[in-house]
Amino acid sequence: MKKTHPAFVIFLFFLGWVFMYADRNILSPVMGSIGEEWSLDKSQLGLMSTVFFAAYAAMQIPTGFLADRFGRVKVLVIGYLVFGVATYLSGTATTFLIFLMMRAITGLGEGTYYGSQYGISSTITPQKYRGLVSALINSGMAFGISLGFMASSYFTYTLNKGWQYPFYVFAVPTIIVAILIAVFVRDDTHKKKAAAKAAGQSEKLDMKKLFTKNHILVYVLIFCSLYGFFGMLTWLPYYLQTVRGVEASQTGIIASLVPWASIPGAILFGFLSDRIKNRKPLIISLALAGAACQFAIPYTENYSLLLVGLALYGLLGKLALDPVLISYMADITPPSMYSRVYGFFNFSGMLSSIFAPYITGFFADATGQLEFGFYLSGALLIFGAILFMFTDNKGYVEETDIDYTKGEEAV
C-alpha cells in the first residue's frame, strides 16, 4: 500500500482528538439532568468524570510499552474502537452504576491514544516543526470541547432529546475515525527495532532516560496544568448555571470560549517554540498566565470580565502550553522511547484529572461554593511553574540511538 502523506495523518490525528474531547465534554452540560434522574449529590456528579479519568490514566504507561513493542497504530485503533462502542453504551445505561462502568470502559479505550498518537507524529515530524504540528493536532481538542459542549446543550435542552442522545450521536463518527486511522496510518518503528536487534545493533533503552530531573519537573508541571483544566471542564457549565445564573441551553456556548480562544494561542506559541533555543521562559510564562486566569474567573463579579477571563485562559492556558511541552519532551527523549515518555507524561497529567472533579465537588458540598476549586487550581499551577524554574540544559539526549526514522517522509 502506498504510504499516506504525513499531512493527512496529522489531519486524522486532529479528528481523533476532536471526538475524544467531544465525548468527554458532552457530559458536563447534562450533569444536572443526570443528577436529577438518579438523585445524585455533587460528589457523585464529580465521580462520573473521576472514574473515566482513572481508567484513562491507568492505560497510559502500559499503552506506551505495548505501542513501542507491538505497533502504535494497532494499539491505538483497538482502543479507539472500544471507546466508540462504550460511548454508545453510556447512553443506554439505566442505572448510575452501569453508567459509571461504561464511562470507565470509555476511559480504557481512550487511554490508548495519547502515547501511540504522539509517538507516531513525533517520529514523522522534523524537529523544527514539532511545536507547530503538535499545536495543529492539539487544536482538535479545542474543536472537540466546543463541539461536545454545544451539541450536548443543543440536543438535550433545545431539542429536548434527553441527555442520552448526544452519546448516541458521537459514537458513530468515533468508530469511523478508528477505521480511517487503521486504513491510512502506518508506523513500522517496532519492526525496525526488531530488525536492528536481530542484526546485532545495540539499542540503549535505559528507563533512567525517562526520569531525568527535567523529565520529572515536566511531569509535575503537566499534573498542575491539567488539574485546573479538567476541573474547569467538568464544572464550568454547572458553575455558570447554578452560580452565575446562565440558562442551561447557553452554557455550552459560553464554556466554548475556552477552546475556541485556545486555537490561535496554541498555534502561535507552538510556532514560536520552534524558533527559540530555550523554551523555558515561554513555558513558565504560560503557566503563570494560566494561573492568573484561574484566579480571575471566579473572583470577578462582572459578567463581561468573566467572559474575558475565559477567553484569556483559552488563549494562554493548558491548551497553549501543551504543544510546547510535547515538543520539549521530544527534544530530551530518544525517538525509540517516544510512546513510553508520552505515556508517562500523560499519566502524570491525568492523575490530576482523577482527583480534580471529585475534589472540586467535595469542597463545593463542604463549603457551599464552587469557587474554591478554581483558586486551588491556580495555586497548583503557580507551584508547578516555580518548580519548572529548576530545569537545566543537562540531560538532553544525544542522537546516539538507532535512527528509526531514516528515510521516513517528512511533513
Disulfide bonds with the S-S distance in Angstrom:
none
